[in-house]
Structures are given as C-alpha cells and as structure tokens.
Amino acid sequence: MSALRTSSGLRAHQRGVLLVLCGAIFLEGIDVAMLNVALPSIRADLGLSTGELQWVMSAYVLGYGGFMLLGGRAADLFGRRQMFVLWLTVFLLFSGLGGFATEGWMLIAARFVTGVAAAFMTPAGLSIITTGFAEGPERNKALLIYSGTGAGGFTVGLVAGGLLTAVDWRWVFFAPVALSAVILVLALAFVPASARPDRSGQRVDAAGALTVTAALVLIVLAVERAAHAAIAVSAGTLLAGSAFLAAFLVIEQRSAAPLVRLGIFRSGSLVRANLSAMLFSAGFFGFQFLVVLYLQELRDWSTLQTSLALLVVGIDAMLSPTLTPRLVHRFGNARMIFGGVLAAALAYGLFLPLGAHWSYAAMLPSLILLGVAFSLAYGPLTIAATEGIAEQEQGLAGGLLYTAFQFGAALGLAAVTAVSVAATHGQTPAAQLDGYRAGLLVPFAAAVLAAVISAFGLRARRGGGPSTVVAAAAAERTELPAPR
C-alpha cells in the first residue's frame, strides 16, 4: 500500500481496517483477562495442581510465542489478509472447544492450539498496520490506538471474566467465539486483499519453527519443574532446550530462506525493545497470577470481587491513546519505555511485604502504578521494535516482538510458580502467604532488569526525532477515537 498523507488524518478505509485489527487485539486482551480471573474456579472444578493450573495459561502463551516467528514469516510470504482471516477462524473454533474440556489436558491442548492461531493472526494484523500506514506520526498514531485497544480488552475482560465465571467458568471460552465471529465478518468486509507476494525461491523454514518452539517449551518446562523435580531432571530439560536453541541459530545461519534473518538483530532498538518486552511481560503475568490466587484462595474473594479489584490496572486503556502520544513526542520512546519499566518495578516492590489481611487501599498504589507502567511502555515498545525495519520484514519484526512478550509471559508464570511452590511448606494460610511473598520477588527482579536494559536506549537516542514524533497525531482535530 502506498504511503498516505498524514496531514488530513486517517482516511475512511484506514479507519475500517484499524477497527478490524483493534477488534482482534481487543479479543486477545479480553480472552487472556477472562481466563486469568477464572483460574481458581477451573482448578476447583477440574482438580488441578498449581503447576497444572500454570500450564493452562502457559500452553496458550507458548503456542503463541513458539509459532509467532513462523506466523510473522507466513504473513510476509502468503499474504497478510489471508493469514489473518484463516487463523482468526481457527482461534474462534478452538476457543470454543476449550469450554467443553472435562480434563486438565483437554483444556491445556485447546489453549495451545488457540495460542498457535493467535501466533499467526497477530503478526499478520500488526504488519497490516505497519505497511498500510506511513511511517512517522500516522503509523505511530495507529499503533498507539491499537495497543490502547488491547489494553481496553484486558480491562473489559477482567469484569466480564468475573461475571461469566460467577455463572460458569466455561463461558469465558464460549464468549470470545461470538466476538471472533463478528470480527471475522468485518475483516472480510474491510481488510483489503493483499497483493500476492513473490515467493520465487522462498520457502517456509519448518525446521527453524520446530526447533525454536521446542526450545521455548523445554526452557519453560525446566523452570516450572525446578520446584518439584530432581535437579538432574531440571538441568537435563534446560540443556535440551538450550541445544534446540543452538540448533535453531545454526539452521537460521545456514538456511537460504531463514525464519529469522539474524542480521535484523543489528538494530539496537529492536534488541532492546524485545528484551525489555520479554521481562516486562514476565513480571506482569507472574504478578497477576499470584495476586489472583492470593485474593481468591487465601482471602476467599469472589471472582467478581477479584475482577473489580484488578480493574484499576486498566487505566492504561484511557492513558495509552490520549496521554501517551503527547509524552512520546515530548520525551521520546526510549525515555517512555524506561519510565514504564521503572513504574512496574516500583509497583512490584510496594507489594513485596504482602500481608495476610491487606486492605484494598494497601494494594491500590501498586495496581495503579502497574496500569501507568503499561500505558508508558507498551505502545512505545511496539514502535521501537518495528521502527526502521524494511517493509518486507515488518511481519518478522512484529513476530519477534510478540514472541518476546509471550515467551516472557510463559517464563514469568513458570518462575513464580516454581519459587512460590518451593517456598510453600504446608497447607496453612501462613505457608501459602510465604509462597506468594517469595514468588513476588520474580516480577520485581524482572522489572529491575528490564529497566537496566532499557536504560541503554537513553544514550542511543535522546529525544524522539522525526520518526517518533506523534504530536501531530495527538493534536489533530480529526483524531480517531479508539474503537470499542
């Protein structure tokens, strides 16, 4: 799609395309949030251990992260619209199947395939934005609306998840089916057909996709099993994961059509964004997992009470499309990312002395800070990870970013589970609390490390520069509100 003028705002067909893509990212946000608040009810009904419960979440994010690179490559090779529509259909089907699970393994398998579908759907959608909107204020505007809508989906999902779980936890899987069907119809109507890519001499790197997926799964499995398996078993699993990762790098270096062109990692902005995204996601998902268990299983809060308690984290849905563009213009992406991960570290730090009978007022500062952190960091991370990348590799760049987010989520979930289980000695409330407190160290450490990494970006680029200026997008009278 040719570059479009930015001075007149977003055109009508761009608004239609953005509506569809924001609907898809909204769907992902609501899907993850609803499942998260339903976890204790799922555990009670299906009789799952904490480790098995973690895999209900991790199966999705590993399927998502493990196949994301292949998804990004497929979008570049087979057409962005084609991949988006096909895998949205798969997402619809397997999300519904999860609601019929009667055993833990059935639910885990359904979530894995749903994650795989998201792995192909998301980079296709992101690359439709990054190739259909001119780089600069126009694209940044679209990306910030896009990321803000994803945050809105998460916020709505918290409330919807509590309401639906109060009826039956299975509805958190059935509800996204209806939304997926609506988005699918709109996609067929609004998203223009992609030009057929020239695939002469190009092929799908199946070996690369399989080895990187095996590496991610085994590394997460090694971390999760560390608390309840023999050291030799955990070490062997970790070594096997490392071996698959090494094999992946060798395959990519020698392949004529690699899944990941290793030269793309010469972009310092891309590398910093991906590492920061991985750690930021690890902290957030790990923290949320523990807080939900703390509120529902230790404090006996209902799913609806838990949903409403976490709702304040969704403040980023309001801040991302309104305040964030102005702040990016004033301070630049690097400073925004750094500020966001610092806010997350502070949020987790304030939660470390968790008490058995903490009032909601004691929890509120951390939850507000976490919402602010998301609004500061998420959109700028998306921009930094795709900025300056050639159009034919936008799918790859998006795939790398979302792989980092999802692998980080799985790693964070596994790590907090391992640490929490290892520190829980007994079934008493005091023992549970000890486990939660120990587990909370994981997101805090992840956020601090993310801050250290993102600090290097402050030296690399001071200020926004022409490519990150979004003031025009924020100030335009024709600004498109985030779709709901």
N, C-alpha and C positions, 0 to 999 in steps of 0.2 A: 504494500500500500504506500502510495507516495506520501511525502512529508506534507503535513497540513498546517495551515496558518494558525498561529496561536492567539493573535490579537483579537479575534472575534469570538473566542471561547470555543466550547465543544459544539460540534455540529450535531444535527438531529440523529444521523445514523450512528455517530460515535456514542451518543447518549444511549441508544438502543443496545449497542454492543456492550457498553460498560454496565448497563443494567443487568444483562445476562451474566456477565462474568462476576459482577458483585454478588449476584444471586448465588452463584456456585461457591464463592468463598464464604458467603453467609451460611450456606448449607454445611460446609465443613466446620465452621465455628460452632453452629448450633448442635451438630452431631457430637462433637467432642465434649462440649459442656454438659449436654444432657446425660451422656454416658457417665461422666465423672461423678455427678451427684447421685446417680443410680447404683454405683458400685456396691455400697453396703447391702442394699436390697437384693442385688444379684448374688452376692456372697451368701446371704441367708437362705435364698431360695434354692440355689444350686449346690450349696455346701462346699464353697471354695476356700482354700487356704489363702493367706496373704500373698504368697508367691504366685499362686494361680490367678488371683484377682489382678495382680500387677500385669499378668500376661494378657488379660482381656484388653487392657489399654495398650500394652507394648506390641501385641500382634498387629494392631492397626498401624501404629507408627513405624514398625519395622517393615511391614508391607509397603507402606507409603515411602519411607526413606530408602529401602532397599532397591526399589524399582524406579525411583524418581529420576535417576540419571538416564535410564533406558526410556522413561517417559519423555524427558526433555529431548533426547535424540530422535525419538519416534515423531514428535511434533515437528521437528525440522525436516525429517525425511518423508513423512507420509501425509503431511498437511495438518495444520493446527486445528481447523474446524472439524475435520474428520475424526481426529483423535479425541477432541473434546466431547463430541456428541456420542461416539462409541462408548467411551469409558464412563460417561455420565450415566448411560443406560446400565452398565454393569454395576456401578455404585448403587443405583436405585434397587436393583434386584437383590444384591447381597445384603444391603442394609435391612431390607425386609426379612430376609432369611434368618438374620440374627435374632429376630424376635420370636422365632419358633424353636430356639435351642432348648433342649432339655438336659444337656450335659455341658460341663465346662468346655470340653474340647470342641464341641459343635460351635459354641459361641466364639471361641478363640479362632477357629478356622474361618468362620464367616467374617470376623473382623479383619483377619489377614487379607482376604480377597477384597474386602471393601477398601482397605488401605492401598492395595495394588491398583485398584481402579482410580483412587484419588491421585496416585503417583503418576498416572498418565494424563489425567484430567487437568490437574493444577498447572503443570508447566506449559501445557497447551494454552490454557487460559491466560497465564501470565505473558506468554510470548505473543499472544494476540494483542495484548495491550502495548507491549514494548515495541512491536513492529507497526502498530496501527496508529500510534500517537507520536508526534515528532519529539525527538529528544530535547530535553530542556523543560521549561515551565509547563508545557502541555502534558508531556508524559508524566512529569512529577505529580502534577495535579491528579491525573488519572490513577497513579499508583497510590497516592495518599488516600483518595476516596476508596480505592479497592481495599487497602489494608484496614481503613477505618470501618468498612462494612464487615470485614471478617471479625473485627473486634465486636461490632454490634451483634453479629450472630452468636458469638460466645456469650454476650450479656443476656440476650433473649433465651439462649439455651439453658442458662442457669435457672431462670424462673420456670421455663417450660418443662425442664427436666424434673424439677421438684413437683410440679403439678401433675405431670404424667406418671411419675413414679408412685405418687400417692394413690393413683388408680391401679396401675400395674406397670412394673419396670419394662415390660415388653413393648409398651407404647413408645419408649424412647427410640426404638428401632423402627416401628411402624410409621411414626410421624414424618421422618425425613423422606419416606417414599413419596408421599403426596407432594412435598416441596420439590423433590427431584423431578417429578413428572411435569410440574409447571415450568421449571427451568428448562427442561428438555424441549418443550413446545416452543418456548420463547427463543431458545438457541436456534432452532430450525428456521424461525421467522426472521431473526435479527442478525445473526452472525454470518457475514458473507462467506461464500465458498472460497477456500484457499486455492491459490494458484498451484497447479500440480508441480511439486518440486522435481528438479532434475536429479534423479538418483543414479545416473550413469556411473558405474564403477563404485557405487557406495552400497554398503550393506549394514545390517543391524549386528552390533557386536554382542552376540548372545553369550559368548564366553566371559566377556567383561562383566555383563549384567549378572550372571550367575555367581561369579567369584566375589564381586563386591557385596551382593546380597548375603552370601554365605558368611563373609567376613563380619558384616554388621550383626547378623543374628548370633553368631558364635561369641562375639565380644560382649554383647549384652547378656547372653546366657551365662557367660563366665562371671560377670559382675553379679548377676542376680543369685547365682548358686554359691557365691563365696560364703554366704552366711550359714549354709546348711549342707554343704558338700565337702568332701575331703580336699585338702589343699592340692593334692596331686591332680584330682579331677578338674578343679577350677583352673589350675595352671595349664593343664593339657588342653582344656577348651579354649583358653585365651591364646595359647600358642597356635592352635589350629586356626583360630580367627585371624591371627597375625600372618600366618602362612597364606591364607586365602587373600588377604590384603596385599601381600607382597606379589602373589601371582597376578592379581588384578593390575598392579602397576607395571609388571613385566609385559602382560598382554597388551595394555594400552600403549606402551612404548613401541612395541613391535607391530601392532596392527596397522593395516593400511587405512582402515576406517574405524578409528577408536571410538569407544563410547564417550570417553573424555580425552580431548586433546590436552595433554599435560602442559603444553605451553600457555594455556589460559591462566595457569597459576602464577604467571609472571606479573599479573595485575595485583599489586599490593592491596588495593582497595577491596578487590574480590576476596582475597585470602583473609584479610582482617574481618570482613563482613561475615564470612562463612564460619570462622572460628567463634566470633562473638555470638552469632546466631545460635550455634550449637550449644554453647554454655548458657546463654540466656534462656533457651528453651529447656535445657536440663534442669535449671533452677526452678523455673516456673511450674513445670509439670510435676516435678518431685514435691515441691512445696504444696501444691494444690491437692495432690494425692494424700499427703499426710494430714492436711487440715480437714479434709472431708472425713477421714477415718476418726480423727480426734473429736470432731463435733458430733458425729452420728454414733460412734461406737463407745466413746468414753463419756461424752456429755449427754448422750441419748436425745440429741436434737433430731427433729423430723427432717425428711428430705426437703420439704418446703422451707423450713427454718434455715437449713444449711444454704439452700439456693439464695434466699433473701440476704443472708449474711455475706455471701460472696459477691452479691450483685454490685457492690460498690467498686469492685475491680473493673467493671465495665465502664467506668468513667472515661476510659480511653476511646470508647465509641463516639463520645462527644468531642473530645480534645483532638483526636487524630485528624479529622477533616477541617477543623476550624483553627485551632491554635498552632498545631504542628507546622503547617506550611509557613506561617509567619516566622516561627522560631528557626526553621531551617534556613530561611532567607537571611535572617539576622546573624545566626551563629554558624551555619554550615552543617553538613551531615555528620562530620566527624565529632564535633562537639555535642551534637544531639545524641548520638549513639553513646558516647562516653557518659553524658549526664543520665541517660536512661539506665544503663547498667549499674551506675553508682546508686541511683534511686532504688533499684532492685536489691542491691547489696544491703542498703540501709533497712529496707523493708524486712528482709530475712533476718538481719541482725537484731532488730527490735523484737522478733518473735522467738528468739533463742531461749529466753527464760520462761518459756510456756508453763503456765500453772494449771493445776487440775480443775480450778473453778474460775478461770479468767472470765471477766465480763466482756461483753461485746465491745465496750469502749476501749478496753485494753488491746483488742485485736485490730480496731479500726485504723489506727495510723499505718500499720503495715499493709493493710488491704488497699487503702487509698494510694499509698506510695507505689504499690505494685501496678495499679491502674495508670498512674502517671508515668511509671517506667515504660510500660508498654507503649503509651502514646508518644513518648520521646524517641524510643529506639526502633520500633518495628518498621514503620514506614521508611525512615532513613536507611535502615539495613537493606530493605528491598531495593532502594535506589542505588546504594553504594555497590551492591552485588551485581547489578546489571549495567551500570553506567560505563560507557566507553567500550562496550563489547559489540563486536560486529553483528549485524542483523542476522546472519545465518547461524550465529551461535547464541542467540538470545534464549532459545529453548534450553540449551545446555546450561547457560548461566542461571536461569530460573530453576532448573533441575538441581544444580549444585546447592543453591540456597535452601531449597525445601528439603533436600537430603540432610543438610546440616541441621535444620530445625527438627526434623523427625528423628534422626539418629540421636540428637541431643535429648529429645523427649524420652526416647526409649532408654537411653543411658541413665538419665536422671531418675526415671521410675525404678530402674533396676538397682541403682546405687542407694536410693533412700530406703528401698525395701530391704536390701542386704544389711545396711547399717542398722536400721530400725529393728529388724528381726534379731540380729546379733546382740543388740543391747537390751532386748526384752527378755528378762529372766523370770518367767512365771506368767500367770493369767490375771494377776491382780491389777486394779486400776493404776497403782503406783508403778508397776512394772511396765504397763502399756505407756504411761507417760514418759518413763525413762527412754523407751524405744523411740517415741516421737521426738523427744528433745535431741537425741543422738542423730536421728535422721535429718533433722532440720539443719545440721551442720553442712550437709551436702549442697543444698541450694545456695547457702551463704558462700561457701568456698567457690562454687561455680560462678557466681556473680562477681566476686572479687577478682577471679582470674580473667573473666571477660572484660572487666574494667582495665586490667593491666594490658591486655592485648589491644583493646580499642584506643588506649592512650597513645599508641604509636601512630595512629591516624591523625592525632593533633599536630604532630610535627610534619607529617606528609602533606597536609593541606590545611592551612589556616584560613577560615572563611569559606563561603560557599562557592564562589567562582561562577562563571556563566552557566555551567552545566547543572548546577544545583539550585539556581535561583528559582524560587516558587512564589515570590511576592506577587507577581502578576496573577498567578492562579488564585491566590488568596484574596486579592483586591478586586478582581474582575466582577463587574456587576452581573455578568451572565453566568456566574459560577453555578455548577450543577450540584445540588444537594445530594448527599449520599443516599442511594436507593434504599428503601425499607422493605 
